[in-house]
C-alpha cells in the first residue's frame, strides 16, 4: 500500500497573508507548484491555490496586485496524517472538494499532497 508520506512534496512553499495575490501567483509559477501555505506571525493560517486565484480573483475581474492573500485563502487547512494511505487521501480530497492536503502529524505540517502527486504511482504502475 502506498502511503501519503511516500508521495507528498516535502519542500514547503509559504507566503505571508498580507502579500498580494499577484505575488502568490508568481511564486507558484516560478516554483511550478499549485499552492502555498499562508503564514501570519510564523503560524500557518491557511492555504492559497491556483483554483482560489481563478475562482475568487480572475472570475470577478479583480486586480491581483490589489487583493491580499488573506482575503482569498482557504481556511482551515484540510490535513491528513503522513502514515495514511493514498486512497484515504483521495477520499478526503473528494469529500472536502479540495486538490491539496497538508500532510503532517500532531505537531507540524511536514509536506503537501496534491491530486497531481496521487497520479505518480499510476504513471509508474505501482498500485
N, C-alpha and C positions, 0 to 999 in steps of 0.2 A: 504494500500500500504506500502510495506517495503521500508524504506529509507536507504541510504548508511550509515548514522551515527549509525544505529542500528546493522550493521554487521561489520563495519571496526575494525581493530586492532588498539587500541589506544597507545599501547606501541611502540614507535618509536625506531628502531634499526639503528644505524648510524656507518659509518666508514669514516676515513679521506681518501681523494683522493690519497694520496701518499703511502698508505698501499699496501701490496702485495695481489694479488688475493687469495692466499692460506689463508691469514688471514681472508678475507671476507668469504670464503667457510667454514672455521672453525667456525666462529661466527654463520653463518646460520645453521650449523649442531648442534651446542650446543643449540641454541635458537629454533630449529625446525621451521625455517621460510625460505621463498624463496626469500627475497630481503632485501637490506639495502639501506638507504638513504646515499648519498655520500656528504661529507662536505669539504669545504675549508674555513678556517678562519671564522668559525661559520656560514657560509652560505651554504644552500643546493644547490648543483650544478648538481646533477644527482642521478641516482639510478642504483644499480647493482643487477642483478638477477641470479638465478641458470642457467637460459637459456643463459644469457650473458657469463657465465663461460664456459658452454658446447660449445656454438657456436663460441666463439671468442678465447678461450684458448685451451680447450681439443681437439676440432676438428682439430686444427692446430699443435697439439703435442708441444705446448709451455709449459714452466715450470711455474706453477702458482706462485711459490715463487719469480720469477724474473719479473713478469708483474705487473705493478701498476694498481690499481683500476681505476684511471682516464683514462687509455688507452682503457678500455672496457666498461665503464659505459654508460648508455643510458641517453641522454640529448637532448632536455629539458624534464623535467618530465611531463608526461601526468597527468592531475588532474581533479577532479570533486568536486563540492560543496557538502558539507555534507548533505544538505537537498534534494538532487536529489534522484530519485527512483533507485532501483537496476536494473531496466530494462534499464534506461538511462546509467547506469554504464556498463552494458553488451554491449550495443551498442557502447559506446566509446572504450571499450576494443577490440571489433571485428574490428571496423573501423581503429584503430591505430595499431592493431597487437600486443597488449601487454596483459599481465596477471596481471599487478599490476597498480593501480592508487593511486596517492597521494590524500588524502581527506583533504579538508580544507575550508577556507574562504579567503577573500582577504588579510588578514594579515598573516596567518600562515598555516603550514601543521599540521593537528590535528591527522592524522592517515593514515593507508594504507589499501586499499581494494584489495583483491586478488580474482582470479577466485574461489579458494577454499572457500573463505568467501561467495561468491554468492550461493554456494551449500547448505549452512546452512539452509535456510528456506525450501528448497526442502526436505532435510532429516528429517525435523520436520513437513513437510506438512503444512506450514504456508502461502503458496501463495494462 
